Amino acid sequence: MAAARMGGALLSAYVQIGKWIEGVQKFPNLQGKLCISKLQNIVDPCDASQANMKKKEQIEDQSLEWDSCTAQESQHLVLEHLQPSTNLNKLTIKFYGGTWFPNCLGDSSFANMVYLCIPSCHYCSLLPPVGQLHNLKELIIFDIIPVKTIGPEFYGCSLPVLKWLYFIECKNLKSFSISEEEDAPQCLPFLQGFYILEWPKVAHIPCIIMDKKVII
């Protein structure tokens, strides 16, 4: 674990997990940015709960990383047990090997979350429902291969302050819709940029998004 200290508190940390994650529990005053990597080394998913991430209320930016994307449903439990504090501002989940995300990731209790990045989760066919993250400003979806459709179940009714939306290398995505009333401006009222890279199969993009700054 590498970290900077001030007044007895850890201001940031990079943690590599061996077979145990108990070491994170020894730092109750973690704050700022935390990256937990090598999560594939957790043998028993229940061990992840020992990190007690829900209680680390001063962490603002958290990254959860596996070394590579391997299909393991046990990773869903690891992710569930590493549920962060609702004070979190930024969350990145990399190389996650589950087929779906825990529902808590889209819970309205994460009212402070402004940034969500989900790269290289090669087995996920369902994205987390982000429609309840009403303060989300930047959303990055990268290299999510199985996802074929994105619809209202992902966005909900509105992302009222979302400014930047990235979908990169979603190679099997065919259908993209926001709501049953796609032309309703309240769906994404503050969207400034929509970035599309490598969507070879997509056949439809809502008018409300095409009216924004689209970069392909």
DOTIFI-540706 format. One line per field, with one value per residue: residue in three letters; chain; x negated, y, z negated of N, C-alpha, C, O in turn; residue number from 1. Coordinates in nm, 3 decimals. Example, Ala and Ser with C-alpha at 12.3 -4.5 7.8 and 13.67 -1.06 7.14 Angstrom:
2
residuo = c(ALA SER) $
cadena = c(A A) $
nX = c(-1.319 -1.285) $
nY = c(-0.569 -0.225) $
nZ = c(-0.780 -0.708) $
caX = c(-1.230 -1.367) $
caY = c(-0.450 -0.106) $
caZ = c(-0.780 -0.714) $
cX = c(-1.320 -1.290) $
cY = c(-0.330 0.003) $
cZ = c(-0.780 -0.787) $
oX = c(-1.424 -1.341) $
oY = c(-0.332 0.114) $
oZ = c(-0.846 -0.804) $
num = c(1 2) $
//
This chain:
216
residuo = c(MET ALA ALA ALA ARG MET GLY GLY ALA LEU LEU SER ALA TYR VAL GLN ILE GLY LYS TRP ILE GLU GLY VAL GLN LYS PHE PRO ASN LEU GLN GLY LYS LEU CYS ILE SER LYS LEU GLN ASN ILE VAL ASP PRO CYS ASP ALA SER GLN ALA ASN MET LYS LYS LYS GLU GLN ILE GLU ASP GLN SER LEU GLU TRP ASP SER CYS THR ALA GLN GLU SER GLN HIS LEU VAL LEU GLU HIS LEU GLN PRO SER THR ASN LEU ASN LYS LEU THR ILE LYS PHE TYR GLY GLY THR TRP PHE PRO ASN CYS LEU GLY ASP SER SER PHE ALA ASN MET VAL TYR LEU CYS ILE PRO SER CYS HIS TYR CYS SER LEU LEU PRO PRO VAL GLY GLN LEU HIS ASN LEU LYS GLU LEU ILE ILE PHE ASP ILE ILE PRO VAL LYS THR ILE GLY PRO GLU PHE TYR GLY CYS SER LEU PRO VAL LEU LYS TRP LEU TYR PHE ILE GLU CYS LYS ASN LEU LYS SER PHE SER ILE SER GLU GLU GLU ASP ALA PRO GLN CYS LEU PRO PHE LEU GLN GLY PHE TYR ILE LEU GLU TRP PRO LYS VAL ALA HIS ILE PRO CYS ILE ILE MET ASP LYS LYS VAL ILE ILE) $
cadena = c(A A A A A A A A A A A A A A A A A A A A A A A A A A A A A A A A A A A A A A A A A A A A A A A A A A A A A A A A A A A A A A A A A A A A A A A A A A A A A A A A A A A A A A A A A A A A A A A A A A A A A A A A A A A A A A A A A A A A A A A A A A A A A A A A A A A A A A A A A A A A A A A A A A A A A A A A A A A A A A A A A A A A A A A A A A A A A A A A A A A A A A A A A A A A A A A A A A A A A A A A A A A A A A A A A A A A A A A A) $
nX = c(-0.086 -0.067 -0.083 0.007 -0.044 0.125 0.172 0.226 0.409 0.480 0.434 0.447 0.440 0.296 0.380 0.275 0.411 0.343 0.400 0.569 0.784 0.798 0.623 0.699 0.889 0.748 0.705 0.889 0.919 0.895 0.892 0.982 0.844 0.873 0.740 0.805 0.652 0.589 0.800 0.876 0.740 0.878 1.006 1.230 1.530 1.670 1.476 1.417 1.588 1.464 1.312 1.478 1.592 1.816 1.811 1.604 1.613 1.484 1.357 1.333 1.287 1.284 1.135 1.184 1.027 0.964 0.708 0.734 0.999 1.190 1.436 1.627 1.867 1.847 1.724 1.921 2.020 1.795 1.779 2.018 1.973 1.781 1.908 1.917 1.896 2.179 2.102 1.930 1.770 1.654 1.628 1.464 1.470 1.292 1.217 1.402 1.554 1.814 2.158 2.354 2.422 2.419 2.726 2.698 2.522 2.660 2.816 3.022 2.919 2.657 2.604 2.404 2.239 2.057 1.913 1.871 1.706 1.675 1.477 1.382 1.531 1.595 1.790 2.031 2.368 2.564 2.594 2.531 2.817 2.835 3.004 3.094 2.888 2.867 2.692 2.494 2.237 2.052 2.017 1.871 1.851 1.679 1.555 1.741 1.848 2.072 2.313 2.606 2.828 2.934 3.140 3.432 3.419 3.162 3.104 3.322 3.567 3.443 3.128 3.035 2.816 2.614 2.328 2.125 2.097 1.981 1.943 1.754 1.603 1.813 1.891 2.095 2.327 2.648 2.891 2.998 3.160 3.339 3.577 3.933 4.027 3.834 3.765 3.806 3.686 3.616 3.487 3.202 3.101 2.872 2.670 2.362 2.162 2.130 1.972 1.879 1.724 1.621 1.870 1.986 2.225 2.448 2.773 2.946 2.968 3.087 3.269 3.244 2.990 2.834 2.864 2.689 2.340 2.176 1.924 1.764) $
nY = c(-0.119 0.210 0.544 0.885 1.076 1.276 1.439 1.196 1.074 0.879 1.007 0.922 0.611 0.313 -0.007 -0.336 -0.649 -0.946 -1.267 -1.192 -0.934 -0.799 -0.607 -0.353 -0.280 -0.191 0.074 0.303 0.572 0.640 0.861 1.073 0.949 0.610 0.312 -0.019 -0.302 -0.612 -0.781 -1.034 -1.207 -1.255 -1.515 -1.612 -1.459 -1.335 -1.238 -0.988 -0.813 -0.746 -0.525 -0.317 -0.099 0.066 0.220 0.393 0.693 0.917 0.877 0.983 0.917 0.618 0.319 -0.002 -0.294 -0.573 -0.793 -0.892 -0.965 -1.219 -1.466 -1.493 -1.563 -1.525 -1.285 -1.098 -1.109 -1.023 -0.758 -0.664 -0.684 -0.492 -0.255 0.094 0.387 0.605 0.862 0.882 1.028 0.960 0.671 0.386 0.082 -0.187 -0.442 -0.623 -0.937 -1.037 -1.105 -0.925 -0.617 -0.530 -0.413 -0.201 -0.018 0.157 0.293 0.540 0.648 0.713 0.993 1.176 1.103 1.183 1.093 0.808 0.525 0.250 0.028 -0.235 -0.470 -0.762 -0.959 -0.869 -0.843 -0.682 -0.348 -0.131 0.020 0.352 0.561 0.669 0.812 1.110 1.324 1.268 1.349 1.272 0.993 0.693 0.428 0.153 -0.081 -0.294 -0.584 -0.781 -0.635 -0.557 -0.397 -0.075 0.090 0.246 0.116 0.144 0.425 0.529 0.777 1.024 1.191 1.441 1.626 1.532 1.573 1.472 1.195 0.881 0.617 0.357 0.132 -0.056 -0.317 -0.491 -0.356 -0.275 -0.139 0.171 0.355 0.608 0.678 0.620 0.850 0.981 1.224 1.405 1.681 1.679 1.448 1.435 1.702 1.867 1.769 1.791 1.671 1.382 1.089 0.859 0.565 0.309 0.155 -0.069 -0.202 -0.058 0.070 0.272 0.591 0.808 1.108 1.321 1.296 1.307 1.569 1.693 1.763 1.544 1.308 1.097) $
nZ = c(0.000 0.099 -0.007 -0.090 -0.383 -0.626 -0.919 -1.046 -0.882 -0.591 -0.281 -0.019 0.158 0.294 0.334 0.350 0.373 0.201 0.105 -0.085 -0.209 -0.435 -0.518 -0.432 -0.612 -0.826 -0.800 -0.885 -0.839 -0.575 -0.301 -0.024 0.266 0.364 0.485 0.547 0.644 0.834 0.764 0.834 0.677 0.448 0.270 0.123 0.167 -0.042 -0.205 -0.112 -0.235 -0.466 -0.423 -0.469 -0.324 -0.310 -0.537 -0.507 -0.475 -0.384 -0.149 0.179 0.441 0.603 0.722 0.854 0.941 1.147 1.274 1.534 1.762 1.666 1.682 1.405 1.181 0.912 0.881 0.886 0.627 0.486 0.575 0.473 0.196 0.171 0.176 0.195 -0.021 -0.045 -0.010 0.197 0.483 0.731 0.935 1.059 1.235 1.332 1.568 1.469 1.419 1.400 1.504 1.467 1.288 0.937 0.795 0.623 0.732 0.890 0.715 0.564 0.336 0.377 0.410 0.442 0.648 0.931 1.141 1.339 1.448 1.656 1.773 2.002 1.925 2.005 2.001 1.923 1.977 1.900 1.810 1.527 1.369 1.413 1.384 1.144 1.042 0.992 0.991 1.164 1.386 1.576 1.779 1.866 2.079 2.176 2.404 2.364 2.443 2.471 2.460 2.628 2.653 2.540 2.324 2.170 1.923 1.844 1.835 1.699 1.622 1.649 1.670 1.515 1.497 1.655 1.851 2.018 2.224 2.297 2.519 2.604 2.823 2.814 2.947 3.023 2.995 3.095 3.074 2.949 2.721 2.539 2.397 2.398 2.501 2.690 2.795 2.599 2.430 2.161 2.094 2.124 2.042 2.009 2.163 2.323 2.478 2.679 2.724 2.963 3.047 3.257 3.313 3.482 3.544 3.471 3.525 3.470 3.327 3.084 3.164 2.986 2.887 3.117 3.179 3.016 2.944 3.124 3.146 3.355) $
caX = c(0.000 -0.140 0.010 -0.043 0.016 0.135 0.251 0.269 0.504 0.427 0.501 0.471 0.376 0.304 0.374 0.273 0.464 0.289 0.513 0.655 0.813 0.818 0.534 0.769 0.965 0.659 0.692 1.025 0.921 0.867 0.969 0.931 0.851 0.834 0.744 0.784 0.626 0.567 0.913 0.887 0.673 0.970 1.054 1.366 1.589 1.714 1.362 1.416 1.666 1.377 1.259 1.573 1.585 1.930 1.779 1.495 1.696 1.403 1.305 1.407 1.259 1.250 1.119 1.183 0.966 0.911 0.595 0.785 1.140 1.218 1.575 1.644 1.983 1.810 1.683 2.040 2.025 1.684 1.819 2.126 1.915 1.697 1.994 1.855 1.979 2.266 2.039 1.836 1.789 1.609 1.612 1.418 1.470 1.216 1.196 1.499 1.590 1.952 2.248 2.437 2.370 2.511 2.822 2.660 2.445 2.750 2.907 3.035 2.844 2.529 2.642 2.285 2.159 2.056 1.832 1.875 1.631 1.682 1.403 1.334 1.607 1.624 1.896 2.153 2.473 2.652 2.525 2.600 2.917 2.777 3.105 3.115 2.769 2.914 2.585 2.391 2.200 1.970 2.039 1.784 1.870 1.571 1.521 1.841 1.875 2.200 2.431 2.664 2.927 2.934 3.271 3.476 3.380 3.028 3.105 3.436 3.641 3.363 3.000 3.059 2.697 2.511 2.267 2.037 2.139 1.887 1.959 1.636 1.579 1.928 1.890 2.217 2.443 2.732 3.003 2.971 3.276 3.337 3.706 4.042 4.040 3.694 3.742 3.832 3.559 3.584 3.411 3.061 3.111 2.744 2.568 2.278 2.083 2.159 1.859 1.903 1.609 1.632 2.005 2.009 2.356 2.559 2.863 3.033 2.927 3.198 3.255 3.204 2.845 2.774 2.870 2.580 2.208 2.146 1.792 1.763) $
caY = c(0.000 0.337 0.649 1.008 1.094 1.410 1.438 1.062 1.021 0.843 1.091 0.843 0.481 0.214 -0.133 -0.460 -0.755 -1.080 -1.356 -1.135 -0.793 -0.745 -0.494 -0.227 -0.249 -0.129 0.217 0.358 0.714 0.662 0.969 1.112 0.852 0.474 0.212 -0.156 -0.382 -0.756 -0.839 -1.176 -1.286 -1.284 -1.652 -1.615 -1.327 -1.276 -1.169 -0.849 -0.731 -0.703 -0.392 -0.224 0.022 0.153 0.306 0.485 0.800 1.027 0.844 1.054 0.859 0.478 0.229 -0.145 -0.348 -0.706 -0.785 -0.918 -0.999 -1.362 -1.487 -1.554 -1.503 -1.488 -1.146 -1.020 -1.102 -0.937 -0.620 -0.632 -0.666 -0.373 -0.138 0.210 0.482 0.687 0.993 0.871 1.115 0.899 0.526 0.313 -0.063 -0.230 -0.585 -0.700 -1.056 -1.079 -1.083 -0.809 -0.538 -0.520 -0.303 -0.087 0.080 0.257 0.334 0.686 0.693 0.766 1.124 1.258 1.050 1.269 1.029 0.662 0.470 0.104 -0.022 -0.371 -0.572 -0.833 -1.059 -0.802 -0.821 -0.580 -0.236 -0.087 0.124 0.476 0.667 0.728 0.891 1.237 1.423 1.215 1.445 1.209 0.849 0.631 0.285 0.121 -0.220 -0.384 -0.658 -0.851 -0.549 -0.538 -0.289 0.018 0.152 0.317 0.045 0.193 0.567 0.575 0.887 1.143 1.219 1.586 1.711 1.464 1.659 1.399 1.057 0.810 0.474 0.329 -0.010 -0.142 -0.371 -0.564 -0.272 -0.257 -0.048 0.270 0.441 0.674 0.661 0.608 0.983 1.010 1.363 1.490 1.743 1.660 1.324 1.470 1.845 1.940 1.696 1.874 1.591 1.239 1.033 0.725 0.507 0.166 0.097 -0.115 -0.262 0.024 0.112 0.383 0.681 0.901 1.244 1.414 1.285 1.353 1.715 1.742 1.752 1.403 1.280 0.957) $
caZ = c(0.000 0.105 -0.045 -0.148 -0.514 -0.683 -1.042 -1.082 -0.786 -0.461 -0.185 0.100 0.142 0.400 0.261 0.426 0.287 0.209 0.084 -0.189 -0.192 -0.569 -0.541 -0.408 -0.733 -0.924 -0.770 -0.891 -0.803 -0.433 -0.240 0.107 0.374 0.329 0.592 0.501 0.764 0.819 0.691 0.868 0.572 0.337 0.285 0.070 0.188 -0.168 -0.266 -0.066 -0.328 -0.576 -0.392 -0.530 -0.242 -0.337 -0.651 -0.471 -0.421 -0.334 -0.017 0.282 0.573 0.578 0.836 0.824 1.061 1.165 1.367 1.667 1.754 1.668 1.641 1.273 1.115 0.775 0.882 0.852 0.481 0.443 0.600 0.379 0.064 0.173 0.198 0.131 -0.096 0.040 0.009 0.308 0.599 0.856 0.926 1.177 1.219 1.450 1.589 1.390 1.495 1.380 1.617 1.434 1.177 0.823 0.805 0.540 0.810 0.945 0.609 0.548 0.218 0.423 0.461 0.465 0.756 1.050 1.246 1.339 1.560 1.657 1.888 2.023 1.852 2.128 1.988 1.876 2.076 1.843 1.748 1.404 1.393 1.361 1.388 1.012 1.006 1.047 1.001 1.253 1.491 1.679 1.783 1.965 2.099 2.268 2.430 2.305 2.566 2.488 2.458 2.760 2.650 2.427 2.324 2.049 1.801 1.810 1.804 1.622 1.684 1.676 1.605 1.529 1.507 1.732 1.954 2.109 2.237 2.384 2.547 2.685 2.853 2.782 3.082 3.054 2.968 3.214 3.051 2.845 2.700 2.408 2.331 2.495 2.562 2.711 2.832 2.484 2.391 2.020 2.073 2.105 2.070 2.005 2.237 2.409 2.569 2.689 2.797 3.016 3.116 3.289 3.302 3.620 3.567 3.423 3.633 3.431 3.220 3.064 3.217 2.881 2.876 3.242 3.179 2.933 3.006 3.139 3.202 3.398) $
cX = c(-0.089 -0.043 -0.064 0.030 0.020 0.224 0.304 0.366 0.432 0.504 0.527 0.398 0.395 0.280 0.374 0.310 0.389 0.405 0.609 0.672 0.827 0.735 0.601 0.844 0.880 0.645 0.831 1.034 0.883 0.953 0.905 0.953 0.800 0.848 0.714 0.771 0.603 0.678 0.936 0.823 0.761 1.033 1.200 1.427 1.632 1.600 1.359 1.492 1.579 1.314 1.350 1.579 1.701 1.900 1.668 1.554 1.617 1.335 1.394 1.398 1.210 1.242 1.111 1.138 0.927 0.798 0.636 0.928 1.160 1.359 1.581 1.761 1.952 1.767 1.800 2.050 1.914 1.723 1.927 2.071 1.824 1.779 1.940 1.952 2.063 2.213 1.948 1.874 1.760 1.586 1.569 1.415 1.410 1.195 1.284 1.550 1.730 2.038 2.347 2.375 2.470 2.602 2.781 2.584 2.533 2.847 2.907 2.960 2.706 2.550 2.522 2.203 2.172 1.985 1.840 1.807 1.630 1.609 1.379 1.399 1.670 1.740 2.029 2.252 2.573 2.569 2.599 2.702 2.874 2.879 3.132 2.995 2.787 2.809 2.470 2.366 2.121 1.984 1.958 1.808 1.772 1.552 1.611 1.899 2.016 2.322 2.479 2.765 2.907 3.066 3.304 3.438 3.242 3.033 3.216 3.507 3.552 3.229 2.984 2.935 2.585 2.461 2.192 2.072 2.049 1.930 1.853 1.619 1.690 1.966 2.016 2.343 2.519 2.838 2.974 3.093 3.272 3.466 3.811 4.069 3.901 3.666 3.767 3.702 3.521 3.502 3.265 3.046 2.978 2.633 2.495 2.201 2.118 2.053 1.887 1.776 1.632 1.766 2.042 2.151 2.474 2.640 2.944 2.972 3.037 3.167 3.202 3.052 2.777 2.775 2.757 2.449 2.167 2.011 1.783 1.622) $
cY = c(0.124 0.449 0.772 1.033 1.242 1.401 1.302 0.999 0.984 0.922 1.021 0.712 0.397 0.079 -0.250 -0.574 -0.885 -1.176 -1.299 -0.986 -0.724 -0.619 -0.360 -0.183 -0.175 0.022 0.281 0.503 0.741 0.775 1.007 1.002 0.716 0.385 0.075 -0.244 -0.528 -0.823 -0.985 -1.265 -1.313 -1.421 -1.663 -1.476 -1.257 -1.201 -1.021 -0.757 -0.679 -0.567 -0.283 -0.090 0.118 0.256 0.407 0.605 0.918 0.997 0.909 0.986 0.716 0.400 0.086 -0.217 -0.495 -0.696 -0.806 -0.967 -1.150 -1.383 -1.561 -1.485 -1.464 -1.342 -1.053 -1.002 -1.014 -0.791 -0.575 -0.604 -0.544 -0.246 -0.017 0.291 0.564 0.829 0.996 0.965 1.045 0.749 0.469 0.164 -0.123 -0.381 -0.671 -0.816 -1.109 -1.049 -0.969 -0.738 -0.539 -0.398 -0.180 0.019 0.187 0.312 0.486 0.739 0.748 0.903 1.212 1.212 1.136 1.202 0.877 0.612 0.318 0.054 -0.173 -0.474 -0.663 -0.931 -0.999 -0.782 -0.717 -0.472 -0.194 0.021 0.256 0.590 0.734 0.810 1.032 1.347 1.377 1.313 1.382 1.056 0.790 0.480 0.244 -0.030 -0.316 -0.465 -0.717 -0.760 -0.524 -0.425 -0.204 0.093 0.218 0.247 0.088 0.338 0.610 0.687 1.004 1.136 1.371 1.673 1.645 1.554 1.579 1.251 0.988 0.664 0.435 0.178 -0.100 -0.214 -0.447 -0.483 -0.244 -0.149 0.042 0.360 0.495 0.652 0.645 0.741 1.038 1.156 1.459 1.549 1.719 1.535 1.352 1.620 1.919 1.869 1.789 1.794 1.445 1.178 0.888 0.679 0.356 0.108 0.040 -0.163 -0.173 0.078 0.235 0.460 0.785 1.042 1.340 1.411 1.336 1.504 1.776 1.733 1.606 1.387 1.131 0.918) $
cZ = c(0.000 0.075 -0.093 -0.278 -0.553 -0.806 -1.078 -0.984 -0.658 -0.356 -0.053 0.085 0.267 0.333 0.359 0.333 0.311 0.198 -0.018 -0.166 -0.328 -0.592 -0.522 -0.533 -0.836 -0.905 -0.768 -0.844 -0.658 -0.380 -0.107 0.208 0.327 0.452 0.531 0.625 0.729 0.739 0.725 0.763 0.451 0.360 0.240 0.085 0.059 -0.238 -0.228 -0.162 -0.443 -0.550 -0.447 -0.457 -0.269 -0.445 -0.619 -0.397 -0.366 -0.201 0.089 0.418 0.552 0.709 0.787 0.949 1.045 1.268 1.512 1.653 1.774 1.614 1.508 1.204 0.971 0.768 0.853 0.701 0.426 0.459 0.504 0.240 0.056 0.201 0.123 0.048 0.001 0.057 0.132 0.423 0.732 0.835 1.061 1.144 1.345 1.451 1.499 1.476 1.471 1.501 1.590 1.313 1.061 0.837 0.726 0.619 0.871 0.842 0.591 0.427 0.256 0.488 0.494 0.585 0.882 1.167 1.230 1.465 1.550 1.782 1.884 1.931 1.958 2.120 1.943 1.989 2.028 1.776 1.621 1.436 1.330 1.351 1.255 0.964 1.060 1.052 1.091 1.368 1.605 1.667 1.897 1.965 2.209 2.280 2.354 2.420 2.575 2.502 2.601 2.766 2.525 2.434 2.193 1.919 1.754 1.763 1.708 1.696 1.724 1.604 1.614 1.543 1.588 1.845 2.060 2.105 2.340 2.397 2.648 2.699 2.798 2.913 3.121 3.030 3.097 3.195 2.932 2.834 2.558 2.332 2.440 2.564 2.588 2.744 2.717 2.432 2.247 1.994 2.042 2.130 2.077 2.083 2.334 2.512 2.563 2.779 2.835 3.087 3.132 3.247 3.437 3.648 3.530 3.540 3.598 3.314 3.204 3.115 3.111 2.860 3.003 3.253 3.096 3.011 3.007 3.205 3.230 3.444) $
oX = c(-0.175 0.069 -0.181 0.151 -0.068 0.340 0.413 0.402 0.334 0.626 0.621 0.303 0.496 0.172 0.463 0.249 0.373 0.501 0.719 0.584 0.863 0.770 0.564 0.859 0.933 0.581 0.884 1.142 0.842 1.072 0.788 1.067 0.698 0.953 0.609 0.865 0.597 0.652 1.008 0.849 0.722 1.105 1.283 1.379 1.631 1.624 1.306 1.463 1.615 1.268 1.306 1.573 1.686 1.957 1.642 1.545 1.676 1.263 1.516 1.490 1.106 1.329 1.040 1.202 0.866 0.793 0.580 0.971 1.148 1.397 1.545 1.756 2.022 1.772 1.782 2.085 1.934 1.703 1.927 2.116 1.793 1.725 1.919 2.073 2.023 2.272 1.894 1.991 1.830 1.532 1.629 1.364 1.468 1.159 1.245 1.587 1.762 1.996 2.416 2.287 2.590 2.559 2.824 2.582 2.486 2.949 2.803 2.940 2.644 2.518 2.535 2.105 2.282 1.996 1.818 1.844 1.591 1.671 1.357 1.331 1.785 1.784 2.127 2.222 2.657 2.483 2.719 2.677 2.875 2.844 3.188 3.000 2.729 2.833 2.364 2.458 2.124 1.966 1.973 1.787 1.780 1.535 1.563 1.990 2.077 2.425 2.403 2.785 2.867 3.099 3.215 3.425 3.208 2.973 3.205 3.508 3.581 3.217 2.926 2.945 2.473 2.540 2.196 2.076 2.041 1.951 1.860 1.620 1.663 2.061 2.042 2.454 2.463 2.872 2.930 3.125 3.211 3.464 3.781 4.125 3.855 3.556 3.753 3.613 3.404 3.452 3.210 2.986 2.969 2.516 2.557 2.177 2.135 2.046 1.915 1.726 1.658 1.774 2.127 2.193 2.589 2.586 3.004 2.931 3.077 3.053 3.123 2.993 2.674 2.696 2.732 2.449 2.128 1.985 1.794 1.600) $
oY = c(0.140 0.449 0.766 1.015 1.320 1.358 1.290 0.883 1.048 0.906 1.057 0.703 0.409 0.054 -0.260 -0.594 -0.929 -1.166 -1.351 -0.921 -0.606 -0.534 -0.262 -0.063 -0.105 0.089 0.309 0.552 0.852 0.784 0.977 0.963 0.707 0.382 0.057 -0.258 -0.565 -0.911 -1.054 -1.385 -1.388 -1.440 -1.718 -1.382 -1.135 -1.113 -0.938 -0.637 -0.582 -0.500 -0.170 0.016 0.239 0.365 0.497 0.616 1.009 1.081 0.891 0.996 0.695 0.412 0.056 -0.205 -0.535 -0.599 -0.745 -1.006 -1.201 -1.325 -1.679 -1.366 -1.380 -1.281 -0.942 -0.895 -0.939 -0.710 -0.460 -0.511 -0.496 -0.145 -0.023 0.267 0.588 0.909 1.101 0.980 1.066 0.707 0.500 0.124 -0.111 -0.441 -0.781 -0.796 -1.218 -0.976 -0.923 -0.792 -0.549 -0.292 -0.069 0.135 0.297 0.371 0.550 0.859 0.820 0.925 1.311 1.278 1.160 1.248 0.824 0.650 0.262 0.038 -0.231 -0.555 -0.644 -0.982 -1.071 -0.713 -0.671 -0.502 -0.221 0.105 0.270 0.702 0.844 0.870 1.069 1.452 1.439 1.355 1.431 0.999 0.831 0.413 0.294 -0.100 -0.408 -0.418 -0.704 -0.805 -0.475 -0.363 -0.253 0.152 0.244 0.313 0.070 0.371 0.713 0.690 1.074 1.083 1.422 1.783 1.695 1.606 1.613 1.190 1.030 0.596 0.475 0.105 -0.206 -0.175 -0.466 -0.535 -0.195 -0.077 -0.005 0.434 0.436 0.612 0.655 0.744 1.129 1.206 1.581 1.473 1.737 1.516 1.300 1.661 2.022 1.904 1.856 1.842 1.389 1.210 0.805 0.747 0.286 0.023 0.099 -0.166 -0.210 0.124 0.296 0.400 0.846 1.088 1.429 1.511 1.403 1.562 1.896 1.700 1.550 1.447 1.048 0.804) $
oZ = c(-0.087 0.127 -0.131 -0.286 -0.518 -0.797 -1.134 -1.000 -0.620 -0.344 0.017 0.007 0.337 0.282 0.443 0.228 0.424 0.274 -0.036 -0.110 -0.336 -0.674 -0.587 -0.558 -0.922 -0.985 -0.661 -0.813 -0.623 -0.411 -0.082 0.234 0.260 0.515 0.470 0.703 0.611 0.657 0.653 0.759 0.362 0.458 0.313 0.021 0.052 -0.321 -0.302 -0.169 -0.509 -0.643 -0.468 -0.517 -0.253 -0.446 -0.699 -0.275 -0.307 -0.147 0.088 0.500 0.490 0.796 0.691 1.054 0.946 1.343 1.602 1.544 1.886 1.512 1.500 1.172 0.914 0.662 0.803 0.653 0.331 0.369 0.458 0.173 -0.053 0.246 0.002 0.047 0.114 0.130 0.168 0.457 0.831 0.733 1.165 1.040 1.453 1.349 1.458 1.592 1.518 1.591 1.681 1.245 1.083 0.884 0.757 0.578 0.900 0.878 0.601 0.415 0.178 0.605 0.565 0.620 0.931 1.281 1.121 1.576 1.447 1.887 1.777 1.868 1.996 2.223 1.927 2.087 2.105 1.693 1.609 1.522 1.207 1.314 1.251 0.856 1.162 1.111 1.094 1.438 1.718 1.560 2.012 1.864 2.321 2.180 2.288 2.488 2.681 2.551 2.685 2.871 2.420 2.536 2.112 1.816 1.637 1.660 1.643 1.819 1.821 1.493 1.710 1.596 1.589 1.924 2.178 1.999 2.455 2.297 2.764 2.600 2.743 2.980 3.240 3.043 3.195 3.289 2.826 2.928 2.469 2.216 2.559 2.673 2.519 2.721 2.732 2.393 2.211 1.884 1.946 2.229 2.143 2.071 2.416 2.623 2.454 2.898 2.748 3.176 3.035 3.157 3.504 3.764 3.555 3.640 3.686 3.214 3.304 3.109 3.142 2.820 2.995 3.328 3.104 3.130 2.904 3.310 3.139 3.484) $
num = c(1 2 3 4 5 6 7 8 9 10 11 12 13 14 15 16 17 18 19 20 21 22 23 24 25 26 27 28 29 30 31 32 33 34 35 36 37 38 39 40 41 42 43 44 45 46 47 48 49 50 51 52 53 54 55 56 57 58 59 60 61 62 63 64 65 66 67 68 69 70 71 72 73 74 75 76 77 78 79 80 81 82 83 84 85 86 87 88 89 90 91 92 93 94 95 96 97 98 99 100 101 102 103 104 105 106 107 108 109 110 111 112 113 114 115 116 117 118 119 120 121 122 123 124 125 126 127 128 129 130 131 132 133 134 135 136 137 138 139 140 141 142 143 144 145 146 147 148 149 150 151 152 153 154 155 156 157 158 159 160 161 162 163 164 165 166 167 168 169 170 171 172 173 174 175 176 177 178 179 180 181 182 183 184 185 186 187 188 189 190 191 192 193 194 195 196 197 198 199 200 201 202 203 204 205 206 207 208 209 210 211 212 213 214 215 216) $
//
